[in-house]
Amino acid sequence: MSTFGMRVADWSYALGWRLVPALPERVSAPLFSVAADLVARRAPAGVGRLRDNLSRVVPQAGPTELDDLTRRALRSYARYWHEAFRLPAGEAADVRARVDVTGADYLDSALAQGNGAVMTLPHTGNWDVAGVWLVGHSGSFTTVAERLEPESLYERFVAYRESLGFEVVPADGSVSFRALLRRLRENKVVCLVGDRDITGSGQAVSFFGETARFPVGPARLALSTGAALLPCGTWFTDGGWGLRIHPPVRINNRDEVGAATQAVADVFAGDIAAHPTDWHMLQTFWAADRSAEPVRGRAA
């Protein structure tokens, strides 16, 4: 992206956080839905990737159903951004009251043991709302933010999540890993999005019957500190949000990191299959698609 393009992106997000909370929700929410429908009809590259990803999650879907799933998934993604722009101006207590949580006892049990908890979740529903609930339930937690350009945009996202009560450390390899280790040794909670391997060095897993790569950071952190590794699922409901904290994934030694990462992938697959249109994966995801990407690019 050009320098000008990066500045436009930064200004756009700044405008979103300033303008959207100033509008009545009955006005702003339909606007985001309309925008999602326009994107679906225009069908840019990201929509095609989303459709390809959904075809793996719902393999029985024909072309018409797949088009409908893609449109609904874009509306779900638009809802995430609409809520993200409004969250800092809202009342946290009101948000928490609309979160339907199951499995909180697994988190409570992990913290009672004194070794902290690593909560890992996919790009589904509204993970920021899950964080707002967690702050109210267990206090502030630590998460990682991917470096964005320009720096002002990265700082804007950090400020957004810090306003919700999160502690944010930059995704900086060993530096961020050590920071997360310290928090776990203080019996704190670390939350990591665990379905997208940004570095390209993740663990190969079977996901909906095909090979994909998942980050091993959650499993490695849990192994290094004895923290509980808790996969989570989030999704939208008509009146709010669903959050499910699953039982801990066992990991006892280095040889089990791969198996633990596969177990996390299996849990994610179950929740995504139940709520496919709330999985916001617009990037190339499966290994087969990554290897075909240059060919597709030349054809385009």
C-alpha positions as CSV (number, residue, x, y, z in Angstrom):
1,M,0.0,0.0,0.0
2,S,1.3,3.5,-0.9
3,T,2.0,6.1,1.8
4,F,-1.1,8.0,0.7
5,G,-3.2,4.8,0.9
6,M,-1.9,4.1,4.5
7,R,-2.8,7.6,5.5
8,V,-6.3,7.2,4.0
9,A,-6.8,4.0,6.0
10,D,-5.7,5.7,9.2
11,W,-8.0,8.6,8.6
12,S,-10.9,6.3,7.8
13,Y,-10.5,4.4,11.1
14,A,-10.2,7.7,13.0
15,L,-13.4,8.9,11.3
16,G,-15.2,5.6,12.2
17,W,-14.4,5.9,15.9
18,R,-15.4,9.6,15.9
19,L,-18.6,9.4,13.7
20,V,-20.2,6.1,14.3
21,P,-20.8,6.5,18.1
22,A,-22.4,9.9,17.3
23,L,-25.1,8.3,15.2
24,P,-28.1,6.5,16.6
25,E,-27.6,2.8,16.4
26,R,-30.8,2.4,14.4
27,V,-29.2,4.6,11.7
28,S,-25.6,3.3,11.8
29,A,-26.3,-0.4,11.9
30,P,-28.3,-0.6,8.7
31,L,-25.6,1.5,6.9
32,F,-23.0,-1.1,7.7
33,S,-25.3,-3.9,6.5
34,V,-25.9,-2.1,3.2
35,A,-22.2,-1.5,2.8
36,A,-21.6,-5.3,3.3
37,D,-24.2,-6.1,0.6
38,L,-22.5,-3.7,-1.8
39,V,-19.1,-5.3,-1.2
40,A,-20.7,-8.8,-1.8
41,R,-22.1,-7.7,-5.1
42,R,-18.8,-6.1,-6.2
43,A,-16.9,-9.3,-5.3
44,P,-13.4,-8.0,-4.8
45,A,-10.5,-10.4,-4.1
46,G,-11.2,-10.7,-0.4
47,V,-14.8,-11.8,-1.0
48,G,-13.6,-14.5,-3.3
49,R,-11.2,-15.8,-0.7
50,L,-14.0,-15.7,1.9
51,R,-16.2,-17.7,-0.4
52,D,-13.5,-20.2,-1.0
53,N,-12.9,-20.6,2.8
54,L,-16.6,-21.0,3.4
55,S,-16.8,-23.7,0.8
56,R,-14.5,-25.8,3.0
57,V,-16.5,-25.2,6.1
58,V,-19.9,-26.0,4.4
59,P,-18.8,-28.4,1.6
60,Q,-22.4,-29.4,0.8
61,A,-23.4,-25.9,-0.1
62,G,-24.2,-25.3,-3.8
63,P,-23.4,-22.1,-5.6
64,T,-26.5,-20.3,-4.5
65,E,-26.2,-21.2,-0.9
66,L,-22.5,-20.3,-1.0
67,D,-23.4,-16.9,-2.3
68,D,-25.9,-16.4,0.5
69,L,-23.3,-17.6,3.1
70,T,-20.8,-15.2,1.8
71,R,-23.2,-12.3,1.9
72,R,-24.2,-13.2,5.5
73,A,-20.5,-13.5,6.5
74,L,-19.8,-10.1,5.2
75,R,-22.7,-8.7,7.1
76,S,-21.3,-10.4,10.2
77,Y,-17.9,-8.8,9.5
78,A,-19.5,-5.4,9.0
79,R,-21.3,-5.9,12.4
80,Y,-18.0,-6.5,14.0
81,W,-16.6,-3.2,12.8
82,H,-19.8,-1.4,13.6
83,E,-19.6,-2.7,17.2
84,A,-15.8,-2.0,17.3
85,F,-16.4,1.7,16.5
86,R,-19.1,2.0,19.1
87,L,-17.6,-0.1,22.0
88,P,-15.3,2.6,23.5
89,A,-18.3,4.9,23.9
90,G,-20.6,2.3,25.4
91,E,-21.2,1.0,28.9
92,A,-19.1,-2.1,29.6
93,A,-21.7,-3.4,32.1
94,D,-24.4,-3.3,29.4
95,V,-22.1,-5.2,27.0
96,R,-21.3,-7.9,29.6
97,A,-25.0,-8.4,30.3
98,R,-25.6,-9.4,26.7
99,V,-22.8,-12.0,26.6
100,D,-24.1,-15.6,26.9
101,V,-21.1,-17.4,28.5
102,T,-20.6,-21.1,29.0
103,G,-17.5,-22.7,30.5
104,A,-16.4,-19.9,32.8
105,D,-15.7,-22.5,35.4
106,Y,-12.8,-23.8,33.4
107,L,-11.2,-20.3,33.5
108,D,-11.9,-20.0,37.2
109,S,-10.4,-23.4,37.9
110,A,-7.2,-22.5,36.0
111,L,-6.7,-19.3,37.9
112,A,-7.3,-21.0,41.2
113,Q,-4.4,-23.3,40.4
114,G,-2.1,-20.2,40.2
115,N,-0.4,-20.7,36.9
116,G,-2.5,-18.4,34.7
117,A,-4.5,-19.2,31.6
118,V,-3.9,-19.0,27.9
119,M,-7.2,-18.4,26.1
120,T,-7.0,-18.8,22.4
121,L,-9.8,-18.1,19.9
122,P,-10.4,-17.8,16.2
123,H,-11.4,-14.8,14.1
124,T,-15.1,-15.3,14.9
125,G,-17.9,-13.1,16.2
126,N,-16.6,-10.2,18.2
127,W,-13.4,-11.1,20.1
128,D,-13.3,-7.6,21.5
129,V,-16.6,-8.1,23.3
130,A,-15.3,-11.3,24.7
131,G,-12.4,-9.3,26.0
132,V,-14.8,-6.8,27.6
133,W,-16.5,-9.7,29.4
134,L,-13.2,-11.1,30.5
135,V,-12.1,-7.8,32.0
136,G,-15.2,-7.7,34.1
137,H,-14.9,-11.4,35.1
138,S,-11.1,-11.7,35.8
139,G,-9.6,-8.3,35.5
140,S,-7.3,-7.0,32.8
141,F,-5.6,-9.5,30.5
142,T,-2.7,-9.3,28.1
143,T,-2.9,-9.7,24.3
144,V,-0.7,-9.2,21.3
145,A,-1.2,-6.6,18.5
146,E,0.2,-7.1,15.0
147,R,2.3,-4.2,13.8
148,L,0.4,-2.1,11.3
149,E,1.5,0.7,8.9
150,P,1.5,3.6,9.4
151,E,2.6,3.6,13.0
152,S,-0.3,6.0,13.8
153,L,-2.8,3.3,12.8
154,Y,-1.1,0.7,15.0
155,E,-1.2,3.2,17.9
156,R,-4.9,3.9,17.2
157,F,-5.7,0.2,17.5
158,V,-3.6,-0.2,20.7
159,A,-5.4,2.8,22.2
160,Y,-8.8,1.3,21.2
161,R,-8.1,-2.0,23.0
162,E,-6.5,-0.3,26.0
163,S,-9.7,1.8,26.3
164,L,-11.6,-1.5,26.8
165,G,-9.2,-2.6,29.6
166,F,-6.8,-4.8,27.7
167,E,-3.0,-4.7,28.1
168,V,-1.5,-4.8,24.6
169,V,2.1,-5.8,23.7
170,P,3.4,-5.6,20.2
171,A,3.9,-8.7,18.1
172,D,7.7,-8.7,18.3
173,G,8.9,-12.4,18.5
174,S,10.8,-13.3,21.6
175,V,10.2,-9.9,23.2
176,S,6.4,-10.3,23.2
177,F,6.8,-14.0,24.2
178,R,8.8,-13.1,27.3
179,A,6.2,-10.4,28.2
180,L,3.4,-12.9,28.0
181,L,5.4,-15.4,30.1
182,R,5.8,-12.8,32.9
183,R,2.0,-12.2,32.9
184,L,1.3,-16.0,33.2
185,R,3.8,-16.4,36.0
186,E,1.8,-13.6,37.8
187,N,-1.3,-15.8,37.4
188,K,-2.8,-13.6,34.8
189,V,-4.7,-14.3,31.6
190,V,-3.2,-14.1,28.1
191,C,-5.5,-14.1,25.1
192,L,-4.3,-14.9,21.6
193,V,-6.0,-15.3,18.3
194,G,-5.0,-18.7,17.2
195,D,-6.3,-19.6,13.8
196,R,-4.1,-17.4,11.5
197,D,-0.4,-18.1,11.1
198,I,1.1,-14.7,10.3
199,T,4.8,-15.8,10.4
200,G,4.5,-18.8,8.1
201,S,6.3,-21.0,10.6
202,G,3.3,-22.5,12.3
203,Q,2.2,-26.1,12.9
204,A,0.6,-28.0,10.0
205,V,-2.8,-29.2,11.2
206,S,-5.8,-30.9,9.6
207,F,-8.6,-28.3,9.4
208,F,-11.9,-29.3,7.8
209,G,-10.1,-32.1,6.1
210,E,-7.3,-30.1,4.5
211,T,-3.9,-28.9,5.7
212,A,-3.6,-25.5,7.2
213,R,-1.0,-23.9,9.5
214,F,-1.8,-22.7,13.0
215,P,0.4,-20.7,15.3
216,V,2.1,-22.7,18.1
217,G,2.5,-19.7,20.5
218,P,-0.5,-20.6,22.6
219,A,0.7,-24.2,23.2
220,R,4.3,-23.1,23.8
221,L,3.2,-20.5,26.4
222,A,1.0,-23.0,28.2
223,L,3.8,-25.6,28.3
224,S,6.4,-23.0,29.5
225,T,4.4,-21.9,32.5
226,G,2.0,-24.7,33.3
227,A,-0.9,-22.4,32.4
228,A,-4.1,-23.9,31.2
229,L,-4.6,-23.8,27.4
230,L,-8.3,-22.9,26.9
231,P,-9.7,-22.8,23.4
232,C,-12.7,-20.5,23.1
233,G,-15.4,-19.8,20.6
234,T,-17.3,-16.5,20.0
235,W,-20.3,-15.8,17.7
236,F,-23.1,-13.3,17.3
237,T,-26.6,-13.8,18.6
238,D,-29.7,-11.8,17.8
239,G,-29.5,-9.8,21.0
240,G,-25.8,-9.9,21.8
241,W,-22.9,-12.5,21.7
242,G,-22.1,-16.1,22.5
243,L,-18.9,-17.1,24.3
244,R,-17.9,-20.6,25.0
245,I,-14.7,-21.5,27.0
246,H,-13.8,-25.1,26.3
247,P,-12.1,-27.6,28.6
248,P,-8.3,-27.2,28.8
249,V,-6.1,-28.9,26.2
250,R,-3.5,-31.1,27.9
251,I,0.2,-30.5,27.1
252,N,3.0,-32.0,29.1
253,N,6.2,-31.8,27.0
254,R,7.6,-30.3,23.8
255,D,6.6,-33.4,21.8
256,E,3.0,-32.6,22.5
257,V,3.0,-29.1,21.1
258,G,1.9,-30.3,17.7
259,A,-0.9,-32.5,19.1
260,A,-2.1,-29.7,21.4
261,T,-2.2,-27.3,18.4
262,Q,-4.2,-29.9,16.4
263,A,-6.6,-30.3,19.4
264,V,-7.1,-26.5,19.4
265,A,-7.8,-26.6,15.7
266,D,-10.4,-29.4,16.2
267,V,-12.2,-27.3,18.8
268,F,-12.2,-24.2,16.5
269,A,-13.6,-26.3,13.7
270,G,-16.5,-27.4,15.8
271,D,-17.5,-23.9,16.7
272,I,-16.9,-22.5,13.2
273,A,-19.0,-25.3,11.7
274,A,-21.9,-24.3,14.1
275,H,-21.6,-20.6,13.2
276,P,-19.9,-20.5,9.7
277,T,-20.9,-17.0,8.8
278,D,-19.3,-15.6,11.9
279,W,-15.8,-16.7,10.8
280,H,-14.2,-13.6,9.4
281,M,-11.4,-15.2,7.4
282,L,-10.9,-13.1,4.3
283,Q,-7.3,-14.1,3.8
284,T,-5.9,-17.1,2.0
285,F,-5.9,-19.8,4.7
286,W,-5.4,-23.4,3.5
287,A,-2.0,-24.6,2.2
288,A,-3.5,-25.7,-1.1
289,D,-4.8,-22.1,-1.8
290,R,-1.4,-20.6,-0.8
291,S,0.4,-22.8,-3.3
292,A,-2.1,-21.9,-6.0
293,E,-2.1,-18.1,-5.3
294,P,0.7,-17.1,-7.8
295,V,-1.2,-19.0,-10.6
296,R,-4.5,-17.3,-9.7
297,G,-2.7,-13.9,-9.6
298,R,-1.4,-14.3,-13.1
299,A,-4.8,-15.4,-14.4
300,A,-6.4,-12.4,-12.8
